[in-house]
Each structure stands twice: as C-alpha cells, then as structure tokens.
Amino acid sequence: MHALKRLNEANNALDISSEDSETSSLSATIRMLGNLGLKNATVLFISDWSGASEFDLDRLKYLQQHNDILSVVISDPLEAALPADILDSASLVFGDGKYQLSVTEKTKLDKANLGSGNNLTNVLRDSAS
C-alpha cells in the first residue's frame, strides 16, 4: 500500500505543462553517438523507432561501419488501437503535456484509434480544435 501511495504522489507531482525535450529524442541520441566518434563499440537501441527519419537511419549506417549496432524493436499494442470494450469500465484521459483528450464515448474512441498519422500528439491537437 505504501508503494501505491508513493506512486500516486509521484503522479500528482507531474507538471502538466511538460513536453518532450529535444535532447531526449531518438534523433538527438543518434547525433550524440555520431559526435562521440565511437570505434569498435557495441550500441544497443531499445526503441519503437517512432519518429525515426531517413537521415537518422543513414547516421546509424555510418555508425555501423565501425561499430556493432543492435536493435530491439518494441511496440505497444494500445498505440495501434484501443480495445473496443475499454469504455465499458472506465473513461480515459490521454495527454502529452500540451493537449488532453477525454475519451468517454465510442465516437471519440474511434477517432483516437484512427489517429492523425498514428501520433498521439496529432490526435490530441486535432481534438482540441
């Protein structure tokens, strides 16, 4: 019970105005690795590769010339589509630090499942307008 209380306190302490930092992006990480001038290193990426660009992949190919690049691709099935019966037991609120989407009815759930390019930020922004 103490752990749940601490988790609740940590959740309540989150700043709703926060947004992803550029320094925490996949592109920034790949750029930083390129700047290190690694040789004979093993680099392990655990990512969903969301937002990876052709330029990022080209940088990785360059890094791979002198290093071992390993990739573990992860995915969250809930990012692809929310279960149709999820609203039977709860209403949902999604947020990305800038926008929020309250999903309380099937039409909103369908809109969230369709997405705007399957990007939560686009779905939240489009719902706000």
DRENPA-3360 file (N, C-alpha, C; in nm, 2 decimals, always signed):
BEGIN
1 = MHALKRLN = +0.08/-0.12/+0.00/+0.00/+0.00/+0.00/+0.09/+0.12/+0.00 ~ +0.20/+0.12/+0.07/+0.29/+0.23/+0.08/+0.34/+0.26/-0.06 ~ +0.37/+0.16/-0.14/+0.43/+0.18/-0.28/+0.32/+0.25/-0.37 ~ +0.20/+0.21/-0.35/+0.09/+0.28/-0.43/+0.07/+0.42/-0.39 ~ +0.09/+0.45/-0.26/+0.08/+0.59/-0.22/+0.19/+0.67/-0.28 ~ +0.32/+0.62/-0.28/+0.43/+0.69/-0.34/+0.41/+0.71/-0.49 ~ +0.36/+0.61/-0.55/+0.33/+0.62/-0.70/+0.23/+0.73/-0.72 ~ +0.12/+0.73/-0.64/+0.02/+0.83/-0.66/+0.08/+0.97/-0.63;
9 = EANNALDI = +0.16/+0.99/-0.53/+0.23/+1.12/-0.51/+0.32/+1.16/-0.62 ~ +0.39/+1.07/-0.68/+0.48/+1.10/-0.79/+0.40/+1.14/-0.91 ~ +0.29/+1.07/-0.94/+0.20/+1.10/-1.05/+0.14/+1.24/-1.03 ~ +0.10/+1.27/-0.91/+0.04/+1.41/-0.88/+0.14/+1.52/-0.89 ~ +0.27/+1.48/-0.88/+0.37/+1.59/-0.89/+0.41/+1.62/-1.03 ~ +0.36/+1.54/-1.13/+0.40/+1.57/-1.27/+0.34/+1.70/-1.31 ~ +0.42/+1.77/-1.39/+0.39/+1.90/-1.44/+0.31/+1.88/-1.57 ~ +0.19/+1.92/-1.58/+0.11/+1.91/-1.70/+0.16/+1.99/-1.82;
17 = SSEDSETS = +0.24/+2.09/-1.79/+0.29/+2.17/-1.90/+0.42/+2.12/-1.96 ~ +0.46/+2.00/-1.91/+0.59/+1.95/-1.97/+0.57/+1.89/-2.11 ~ +0.67/+1.90/-2.19/+0.67/+1.84/-2.32/+0.80/+1.77/-2.34 ~ +0.81/+1.68/-2.44/+0.93/+1.60/-2.47/+1.04/+1.70/-2.50 ~ +1.15/+1.67/-2.45/+1.27/+1.76/-2.47/+1.34/+1.71/-2.60 ~ +1.39/+1.80/-2.68/+1.47/+1.76/-2.80/+1.58/+1.67/-2.76 ~ +1.64/+1.69/-2.65/+1.76/+1.61/-2.61/+1.73/+1.47/-2.57 ~ +1.60/+1.44/-2.56/+1.56/+1.30/-2.53/+1.51/+1.23/-2.65;
25 = SLSATIRM = +1.52/+1.29/-2.77/+1.46/+1.23/-2.89/+1.56/+1.12/-2.95 ~ +1.51/+1.04/-3.03/+1.60/+0.94/-3.09/+1.70/+1.01/-3.18 ~ +1.66/+1.11/-3.26/+1.75/+1.18/-3.34/+1.86/+1.24/-3.26 ~ +1.83/+1.30/-3.15/+1.94/+1.36/-3.07/+2.03/+1.26/-3.02 ~ +1.98/+1.14/-2.98/+2.07/+1.04/-2.93/+2.16/+0.99/-3.04 ~ +2.11/+0.97/-3.16/+2.19/+0.92/-3.27/+2.30/+1.03/-3.31 ~ +2.26/+1.15/-3.30/+2.35/+1.26/-3.33/+2.46/+1.26/-3.23 ~ +2.43/+1.25/-3.10/+2.53/+1.25/-2.99/+2.62/+1.13/-3.01;
33 = LGNLGLKN = +2.57/+1.01/-3.05/+2.66/+0.90/-3.07/+2.76/+0.92/-3.18 ~ +2.71/+0.99/-3.29/+2.79/+1.02/-3.40/+2.90/+1.12/-3.36 ~ +2.87/+1.21/-3.27/+2.97/+1.31/-3.23/+3.08/+1.25/-3.14 ~ +3.05/+1.13/-3.08/+3.14/+1.07/-2.99/+3.26/+1.01/-3.06 ~ +3.24/+0.98/-3.19/+3.35/+0.92/-3.27/+3.38/+0.77/-3.22 ~ +3.28/+0.70/-3.19/+3.29/+0.56/-3.14/+3.36/+0.47/-3.24 ~ +3.45/+0.38/-3.19/+3.51/+0.28/-3.27/+3.51/+0.15/-3.20 ~ +3.47/+0.04/-3.26/+3.46/-0.09/-3.20/+3.37/-0.10/-3.08;
41 = ATVLFISD = +3.27/-0.02/-3.08/+3.17/-0.02/-2.97/+3.05/-0.10/-3.00 ~ +2.98/-0.15/-2.90/+2.85/-0.21/-2.92/+2.75/-0.12/-2.87 ~ +2.65/-0.08/-2.96/+2.55/+0.01/-2.92/+2.41/-0.07/-2.93 ~ +2.34/-0.06/-2.82/+2.21/-0.13/-2.82/+2.10/-0.03/-2.82 ~ +2.01/-0.03/-2.91/+1.89/+0.05/-2.92/+1.77/-0.03/-2.88 ~ +1.69/+0.02/-2.78/+1.57/-0.04/-2.75/+1.46/+0.07/-2.77 ~ +1.39/+0.06/-2.88/+1.30/+0.17/-2.92/+1.19/+0.12/-3.00 ~ +1.08/+0.20/-3.02/+0.98/+0.17/-3.11/+1.00/+0.24/-3.24;
49 = WSGASEFD = +1.11/+0.31/-3.25/+1.16/+0.38/-3.37/+1.05/+0.48/-3.42 ~ +0.97/+0.52/-3.34/+0.87/+0.62/-3.37/+0.94/+0.76/-3.40 ~ +0.92/+0.82/-3.51/+0.98/+0.94/-3.54/+1.12/+0.93/-3.60 ~ +1.17/+0.81/-3.63/+1.30/+0.79/-3.69/+1.29/+0.84/-3.84 ~ +1.38/+0.92/-3.88/+1.38/+0.97/-4.02/+1.49/+0.89/-4.10 ~ +1.48/+0.91/-4.23/+1.58/+0.85/-4.32/+1.72/+0.90/-4.28 ~ +1.73/+1.03/-4.24/+1.86/+1.08/-4.20/+1.91/+1.01/-4.08 ~ +1.82/+0.98/-3.98/+1.87/+0.90/-3.87/+1.92/+0.76/-3.91;
57 = LDRLKYLQ = +1.85/+0.70/-4.00/+1.89/+0.57/-4.04/+2.02/+0.57/-4.12 ~ +2.04/+0.68/-4.19/+2.17/+0.70/-4.26/+2.29/+0.72/-4.16 ~ +2.26/+0.79/-4.05/+2.36/+0.81/-3.95/+2.39/+0.68/-3.88 ~ +2.29/+0.59/-3.86/+2.31/+0.46/-3.80/+2.40/+0.37/-3.89 ~ +2.37/+0.38/-4.02/+2.45/+0.30/-4.11/+2.60/+0.35/-4.11 ~ +2.62/+0.48/-4.09/+2.76/+0.53/-4.08/+2.82/+0.47/-3.95 ~ +2.75/+0.48/-3.84/+2.80/+0.43/-3.72/+2.83/+0.28/-3.73 ~ +2.75/+0.21/-3.80/+2.76/+0.06/-3.81/+2.89/+0.02/-3.89;
65 = QHNDILSV = +2.95/+0.12/-3.96/+3.07/+0.09/-4.03/+3.19/+0.05/-3.94 ~ +3.19/+0.11/-3.82/+3.30/+0.08/-3.72/+3.25/+0.03/-3.59 ~ +3.12/+0.00/-3.58/+3.06/-0.04/-3.45/+2.96/-0.15/-3.47 ~ +2.93/-0.22/-3.37/+2.81/-0.32/-3.37/+2.69/-0.24/-3.32 ~ +2.59/-0.23/-3.41/+2.46/-0.17/-3.37/+2.36/-0.28/-3.36 ~ +2.30/-0.29/-3.24/+2.20/-0.39/-3.22/+2.07/-0.32/-3.19 ~ +1.96/-0.37/-3.24/+1.83/-0.30/-3.22/+1.73/-0.40/-3.17 ~ +1.66/-0.36/-3.07/+1.54/-0.43/-3.02/+1.42/-0.34/-3.04;
73 = VISDPLEA = +1.33/-0.39/-3.13/+1.21/-0.31/-3.16/+1.10/-0.35/-3.06 ~ +1.05/-0.25/-3.00/+0.93/-0.27/-2.91/+0.81/-0.20/-2.96 ~ +0.70/-0.25/-2.92/+0.57/-0.18/-2.96/+0.47/-0.20/-2.85 ~ +0.38/-0.11/-2.85/+0.27/-0.11/-2.75/+0.14/-0.13/-2.83 ~ +0.07/-0.25/-2.82/-0.05/-0.27/-2.89/-0.16/-0.17/-2.87 ~ -0.15/-0.10/-2.75/-0.25/+0.00/-2.73/-0.23/+0.13/-2.81 ~ -0.11/+0.15/-2.86/-0.08/+0.26/-2.95/-0.14/+0.24/-3.09 ~ -0.16/+0.11/-3.13/-0.22/+0.08/-3.26/-0.37/+0.10/-3.25;
81 = ALPADILD = -0.43/+0.05/-3.15/-0.58/+0.06/-3.13/-0.62/+0.02/-2.99 ~ -0.71/+0.10/-2.93/-0.76/+0.07/-2.80/-0.87/-0.03/-2.81 ~ -0.88/-0.12/-2.72/-0.99/-0.22/-2.72/-1.12/-0.16/-2.73 ~ -1.21/-0.21/-2.81/-1.35/-0.15/-2.82/-1.43/-0.15/-2.69 ~ -1.40/-0.25/-2.60/-1.48/-0.26/-2.48/-1.42/-0.18/-2.36 ~ -1.32/-0.10/-2.39/-1.25/-0.04/-2.28/-1.33/+0.07/-2.21 ~ -1.43/+0.13/-2.28/-1.51/+0.23/-2.22/-1.62/+0.17/-2.14 ~ -1.64/+0.04/-2.14/-1.74/-0.03/-2.06/-1.71/-0.01/-1.91;
89 = SASLVFGD = -1.58/+0.00/-1.88/-1.54/+0.00/-1.74/-1.48/+0.13/-1.69 ~ -1.45/+0.22/-1.79/-1.38/+0.34/-1.75/-1.39/+0.45/-1.85 ~ -1.37/+0.57/-1.81/-1.35/+0.68/-1.91/-1.20/+0.71/-1.91 ~ -1.14/+0.75/-2.02/-1.00/+0.76/-2.03/-0.96/+0.91/-2.06 ~ -0.85/+0.95/-2.01/-0.79/+1.08/-2.04/-0.65/+1.06/-2.08 ~ -0.62/+1.10/-2.21/-0.48/+1.09/-2.26/-0.43/+1.23/-2.27 ~ -0.30/+1.24/-2.25/-0.23/+1.37/-2.26/-0.09/+1.35/-2.30 ~ -0.03/+1.46/-2.35/+0.11/+1.46/-2.39/+0.18/+1.58/-2.33;
97 = GKYQLSVT = +0.13/+1.64/-2.23/+0.19/+1.76/-2.17/+0.14/+1.89/-2.22 ~ +0.08/+1.88/-2.34/+0.03/+2.01/-2.40/-0.12/+2.00/-2.43 ~ -0.16/+1.88/-2.48/-0.31/+1.86/-2.51/-0.36/+1.74/-2.43 ~ -0.49/+1.75/-2.40/-0.56/+1.63/-2.34/-0.68/+1.59/-2.42 ~ -0.71/+1.46/-2.42/-0.82/+1.41/-2.48/-0.90/+1.32/-2.38 ~ -1.02/+1.36/-2.36/-1.11/+1.28/-2.27/-1.19/+1.18/-2.36 ~ -1.17/+1.05/-2.34/-1.24/+0.96/-2.42/-1.35/+0.90/-2.34 ~ -1.47/+0.94/-2.36/-1.59/+0.90/-2.28/-1.70/+0.83/-2.37;
105 = EKTKLDKA = -1.68/+0.84/-2.50/-1.78/+0.78/-2.59/-1.72/+0.71/-2.71 ~ -1.79/+0.62/-2.77/-1.74/+0.54/-2.88/-1.69/+0.63/-2.99 ~ -1.75/+0.73/-3.03/-1.70/+0.81/-3.14/-1.56/+0.87/-3.12 ~ -1.54/+0.91/-2.99/-1.41/+0.96/-2.96/-1.30/+0.85/-2.96 ~ -1.34/+0.73/-2.91/-1.25/+0.62/-2.92/-1.22/+0.58/-3.06 ~ -1.32/+0.59/-3.15/-1.29/+0.56/-3.29/-1.19/+0.66/-3.35 ~ -1.21/+0.79/-3.31/-1.12/+0.89/-3.36/-0.98/+0.87/-3.31 ~ -0.97/+0.83/-3.18/-0.83/+0.81/-3.13/-0.77/+0.69/-3.20;
113 = NLGSGNNL = -0.85/+0.58/-3.23/-0.79/+0.47/-3.29/-0.75/+0.50/-3.44 ~ -0.82/+0.59/-3.51/-0.79/+0.62/-3.64/-0.66/+0.71/-3.64 ~ -0.65/+0.80/-3.54/-0.54/+0.88/-3.53/-0.52/+0.98/-3.64 ~ -0.42/+1.06/-3.63/-0.37/+1.15/-3.73/-0.23/+1.11/-3.76 ~ -0.21/+1.01/-3.84/-0.08/+0.96/-3.87/-0.03/+0.87/-3.75 ~ -0.13/+0.82/-3.67/-0.10/+0.74/-3.55/+0.00/+0.81/-3.46 ~ -0.02/+0.94/-3.44/+0.06/+1.01/-3.35/-0.03/+1.08/-3.25 ~ -0.01/+1.04/-3.12/-0.10/+1.08/-3.01/-0.11/+1.24/-3.01;
121 = TNVLRDSA = +0.01/+1.30/-3.03/+0.01/+1.45/-3.02/-0.09/+1.51/-3.13 ~ -0.09/+1.45/-3.25/-0.18/+1.50/-3.36/-0.32/+1.47/-3.32 ~ -0.35/+1.36/-3.26/-0.49/+1.33/-3.22/-0.53/+1.42/-3.12 ~ -0.45/+1.45/-3.02/-0.49/+1.54/-2.91/-0.50/+1.68/-2.96 ~ -0.41/+1.73/-3.05/-0.42/+1.86/-3.11/-0.55/+1.88/-3.19 ~ -0.58/+1.77/-3.28/-0.69/+1.78/-3.36/-0.82/+1.78/-3.28 ~ -0.82/+1.71/-3.17/-0.94/+1.71/-3.08/-0.97/+1.84/-3.01 ~ -0.86/+1.91/-2.99/-0.87/+2.04/-2.92/-0.93/+2.15/-3.01;
129 = S = -0.92/+2.13/-3.14/-0.97/+2.23/-3.23/-1.11/+2.20/-3.28;
% end
